[in-house]
Amino acid sequence: MELVKPDEKYLSSYAEAVEEDLIHKSDAVRAFGDPDTIIEKSYRYEHGIDLKPGYVKATTLWLIDQGKFIGEIGIRHELTPALLRFGGNIGYKVRWSERGKGYGTKMLRMALQYCKNALGLRRALITCDDDNIASIKVIEHNGGVLEDRVTNRLERGIVTTRRYWIEIER
């Protein structure tokens, strides 16, 4: 199992994850990006090319297990006032067919080492919806300490957000 930057050799498996998401969450926003543009888009985010106002550099990593795309984790290199309320440094998604198998916890653990080694971060903010039990478990299993809950007005409505800090250098 490894974290890798988006790579063409895993695109067909990534596309399968996109299809799974559409089948299981057809009325919701897609969890994953367009397979035709994801590699270029990831590169542009990582290098800060043509970012929208308020966006920051971010590294996208894919969790690959035995050649199969399992999930994606995005690591924002810095925090803005908006990201301090919602989004934080790290966001992650596990493909539909692989949820509930511990991959989210493993992926976050590996990403925290990347934050430390590649970006020099000593701590990371991770947020999740107050009712997202799976994400709460992933964060807490990786040492997340709940700082508070805040109310955010998002496109999908008013959401209570949990804000966790993880000390990376323990």
C-alpha positions as a Markdown table, in Angstrom:
| # | Residue | x | y | z |
|---|---|---|---|---|
| 1 | Met | 0.0 | 0.0 | 0.0 |
| 2 | Glu | 1.4 | 3.4 | -1.0 |
| 3 | Leu | 0.5 | 7.0 | -1.5 |
| 4 | Val | 1.4 | 8.3 | -4.9 |
| 5 | Lys | 0.7 | 11.4 | -6.9 |
| 6 | Pro | -2.0 | 10.9 | -9.5 |
| 7 | Asp | -0.6 | 8.8 | -12.3 |
| 8 | Glu | -1.9 | 7.6 | -15.6 |
| 9 | Lys | -1.2 | 3.9 | -14.8 |
| 10 | Tyr | -4.0 | 4.1 | -12.2 |
| 11 | Leu | -6.5 | 6.1 | -14.2 |
| 12 | Ser | -8.7 | 3.2 | -15.2 |
| 13 | Ser | -9.1 | 2.2 | -11.5 |
| 14 | Tyr | -9.7 | 5.8 | -10.6 |
| 15 | Ala | -12.4 | 6.0 | -13.3 |
| 16 | Glu | -14.0 | 2.9 | -11.7 |
| 17 | Ala | -14.2 | 4.7 | -8.4 |
| 18 | Val | -15.9 | 7.7 | -10.1 |
| 19 | Glu | -18.5 | 5.3 | -11.6 |
| 20 | Glu | -19.1 | 3.7 | -8.2 |
| 21 | Asp | -19.7 | 7.1 | -6.7 |
| 22 | Leu | -22.2 | 8.0 | -9.4 |
| 23 | Ile | -24.1 | 4.8 | -8.9 |
| 24 | His | -24.3 | 5.2 | -5.1 |
| 25 | Lys | -24.5 | 8.9 | -4.8 |
| 26 | Ser | -26.2 | 10.0 | -8.1 |
| 27 | Asp | -28.0 | 12.9 | -6.5 |
| 28 | Ala | -24.9 | 14.2 | -4.6 |
| 29 | Val | -21.8 | 16.0 | -5.6 |
| 30 | Arg | -19.1 | 13.8 | -7.1 |
| 31 | Ala | -16.4 | 12.7 | -4.6 |
| 32 | Phe | -13.7 | 12.4 | -7.3 |
| 33 | Gly | -12.7 | 14.6 | -10.2 |
| 34 | Asp | -12.9 | 14.0 | -13.9 |
| 35 | Pro | -10.5 | 11.2 | -14.9 |
| 36 | Asp | -9.7 | 13.1 | -18.1 |
| 37 | Thr | -8.4 | 16.2 | -16.2 |
| 38 | Ile | -7.4 | 15.0 | -12.7 |
| 39 | Ile | -3.7 | 14.6 | -13.3 |
| 40 | Glu | -3.3 | 18.1 | -14.9 |
| 41 | Lys | -5.6 | 19.7 | -12.3 |
| 42 | Ser | -3.6 | 18.1 | -9.4 |
| 43 | Tyr | -0.3 | 19.3 | -10.9 |
| 44 | Arg | -1.7 | 22.9 | -11.2 |
| 45 | Tyr | -2.9 | 22.9 | -7.6 |
| 46 | Glu | 0.4 | 21.6 | -6.3 |
| 47 | His | 2.3 | 24.3 | -8.1 |
| 48 | Gly | -0.1 | 27.1 | -7.6 |
| 49 | Ile | -0.9 | 27.6 | -11.2 |
| 50 | Asp | -4.0 | 29.7 | -12.0 |
| 51 | Leu | -5.6 | 29.1 | -8.6 |
| 52 | Lys | -9.0 | 30.7 | -8.0 |
| 53 | Pro | -9.0 | 33.6 | -5.4 |
| 54 | Gly | -8.9 | 32.2 | -1.9 |
| 55 | Tyr | -7.5 | 28.8 | -3.0 |
| 56 | Val | -4.1 | 27.6 | -1.8 |
| 57 | Lys | -1.5 | 25.2 | -3.1 |
| 58 | Ala | -2.5 | 21.6 | -2.4 |
| 59 | Thr | -0.9 | 18.2 | -3.0 |
| 60 | Thr | -3.2 | 15.4 | -4.2 |
| 61 | Leu | -2.2 | 11.8 | -3.3 |
| 62 | Trp | -3.8 | 8.5 | -4.2 |
| 63 | Leu | -3.9 | 5.5 | -1.9 |
| 64 | Ile | -3.0 | 2.5 | -4.1 |
| 65 | Asp | -3.2 | -1.1 | -2.9 |
| 66 | Gln | -2.1 | -3.9 | -5.2 |
| 67 | Gly | -2.5 | -1.6 | -8.2 |
| 68 | Lys | -6.0 | -0.5 | -7.3 |
| 69 | Phe | -7.1 | 3.0 | -6.6 |
| 70 | Ile | -8.5 | 3.1 | -3.0 |
| 71 | Gly | -8.9 | 6.7 | -2.2 |
| 72 | Glu | -7.7 | 10.2 | -2.5 |
| 73 | Ile | -6.3 | 12.7 | 0.0 |
| 74 | Gly | -5.7 | 16.4 | -0.6 |
| 75 | Ile | -3.2 | 18.3 | 1.5 |
| 76 | Arg | -3.5 | 22.1 | 1.6 |
| 77 | His | -0.1 | 23.7 | 2.2 |
| 78 | Glu | -1.4 | 26.6 | 4.2 |
| 79 | Leu | -4.6 | 27.8 | 5.9 |
| 80 | Thr | -6.7 | 30.8 | 5.1 |
| 81 | Pro | -9.3 | 32.2 | 7.4 |
| 82 | Ala | -12.0 | 30.2 | 5.5 |
| 83 | Leu | -10.0 | 27.0 | 5.7 |
| 84 | Leu | -9.6 | 27.5 | 9.4 |
| 85 | Arg | -13.4 | 27.2 | 9.7 |
| 86 | Phe | -14.1 | 24.5 | 7.1 |
| 87 | Gly | -11.7 | 22.3 | 5.1 |
| 88 | Gly | -8.5 | 22.6 | 7.1 |
| 89 | Asn | -5.2 | 21.2 | 5.8 |
| 90 | Ile | -6.4 | 17.8 | 4.8 |
| 91 | Gly | -9.5 | 16.3 | 3.1 |
| 92 | Tyr | -9.9 | 12.7 | 2.1 |
| 93 | Lys | -12.3 | 10.3 | 0.3 |
| 94 | Val | -12.4 | 6.5 | 0.0 |
| 95 | Arg | -14.0 | 4.9 | -2.9 |
| 96 | Trp | -17.5 | 3.5 | -2.3 |
| 97 | Ser | -16.6 | -0.2 | -2.4 |
| 98 | Glu | -13.6 | 0.1 | 0.0 |
| 99 | Arg | -15.3 | 2.1 | 2.8 |
| 100 | Gly | -15.4 | 0.7 | 6.3 |
| 101 | Lys | -12.2 | -1.3 | 5.8 |
| 102 | Gly | -9.8 | 1.0 | 7.7 |
| 103 | Tyr | -8.3 | 2.6 | 4.5 |
| 104 | Gly | -9.2 | 6.1 | 5.6 |
| 105 | Thr | -7.3 | 5.7 | 8.9 |
| 106 | Lys | -4.2 | 4.3 | 7.1 |
| 107 | Met | -4.3 | 6.9 | 4.3 |
| 108 | Leu | -4.5 | 9.8 | 6.8 |
| 109 | Arg | -1.6 | 8.3 | 8.9 |
| 110 | Met | 0.5 | 8.1 | 5.7 |
| 111 | Ala | -0.5 | 11.6 | 4.7 |
| 112 | Leu | 0.5 | 13.0 | 8.0 |
| 113 | Gln | 4.1 | 11.7 | 7.4 |
| 114 | Tyr | 4.0 | 13.4 | 4.0 |
| 115 | Cys | 3.0 | 16.7 | 5.7 |
| 116 | Lys | 5.9 | 16.4 | 8.1 |
| 117 | Asn | 8.5 | 15.2 | 5.6 |
| 118 | Ala | 7.6 | 17.1 | 2.4 |
| 119 | Leu | 5.9 | 20.2 | 3.7 |
| 120 | Gly | 7.5 | 20.7 | 7.2 |
| 121 | Leu | 4.1 | 20.9 | 8.9 |
| 122 | Arg | 4.1 | 20.2 | 12.6 |
| 123 | Arg | 0.4 | 20.1 | 13.0 |
| 124 | Ala | -2.6 | 19.8 | 10.8 |
| 125 | Leu | -6.2 | 20.9 | 11.0 |
| 126 | Ile | -8.8 | 18.5 | 9.8 |
| 127 | Thr | -12.5 | 19.3 | 9.8 |
| 128 | Cys | -15.6 | 17.2 | 9.3 |
| 129 | Asp | -19.4 | 17.4 | 9.6 |
| 130 | Asp | -20.5 | 16.9 | 13.2 |
| 131 | Asp | -22.6 | 13.9 | 12.1 |
| 132 | Asn | -19.9 | 12.2 | 10.0 |
| 133 | Ile | -19.1 | 9.3 | 12.4 |
| 134 | Ala | -16.7 | 7.5 | 10.0 |
| 135 | Ser | -14.6 | 10.6 | 9.6 |
| 136 | Ile | -14.6 | 11.4 | 13.3 |
| 137 | Lys | -13.2 | 7.9 | 13.9 |
| 138 | Val | -10.5 | 8.3 | 11.2 |
| 139 | Ile | -9.4 | 11.6 | 12.7 |
| 140 | Glu | -9.5 | 10.5 | 16.3 |
| 141 | His | -7.6 | 7.2 | 15.5 |
| 142 | Asn | -4.8 | 9.4 | 14.1 |
| 143 | Gly | -4.5 | 11.5 | 17.3 |
| 144 | Gly | -7.0 | 14.3 | 16.4 |
| 145 | Val | -8.0 | 16.5 | 19.3 |
| 146 | Leu | -11.3 | 18.2 | 19.0 |
| 147 | Glu | -10.8 | 22.0 | 19.4 |
| 148 | Asp | -14.4 | 23.0 | 18.8 |
| 149 | Arg | -17.5 | 22.9 | 16.7 |
| 150 | Val | -18.4 | 25.8 | 14.5 |
| 151 | Thr | -21.5 | 26.6 | 12.3 |
| 152 | Asn | -20.7 | 27.2 | 8.6 |
| 153 | Arg | -23.0 | 28.4 | 5.8 |
| 154 | Leu | -22.1 | 26.3 | 2.8 |
| 155 | Glu | -23.7 | 25.8 | -0.6 |
| 156 | Arg | -25.4 | 22.7 | 0.8 |
| 157 | Gly | -26.9 | 24.6 | 3.8 |
| 158 | Ile | -26.0 | 25.3 | 7.4 |
| 159 | Val | -23.5 | 22.7 | 8.7 |
| 160 | Thr | -22.0 | 22.1 | 12.1 |
| 161 | Thr | -18.3 | 21.4 | 11.6 |
| 162 | Arg | -15.9 | 19.7 | 14.0 |
| 163 | Arg | -12.4 | 21.2 | 14.0 |
| 164 | Tyr | -9.6 | 18.8 | 15.0 |
| 165 | Trp | -5.9 | 19.4 | 15.3 |
| 166 | Ile | -3.3 | 16.6 | 15.0 |
| 167 | Glu | 0.2 | 17.2 | 16.3 |
| 168 | Ile | 2.4 | 15.5 | 13.7 |
| 169 | Glu | 5.7 | 15.6 | 15.6 |
| 170 | Arg | 4.8 | 13.4 | 18.6 |
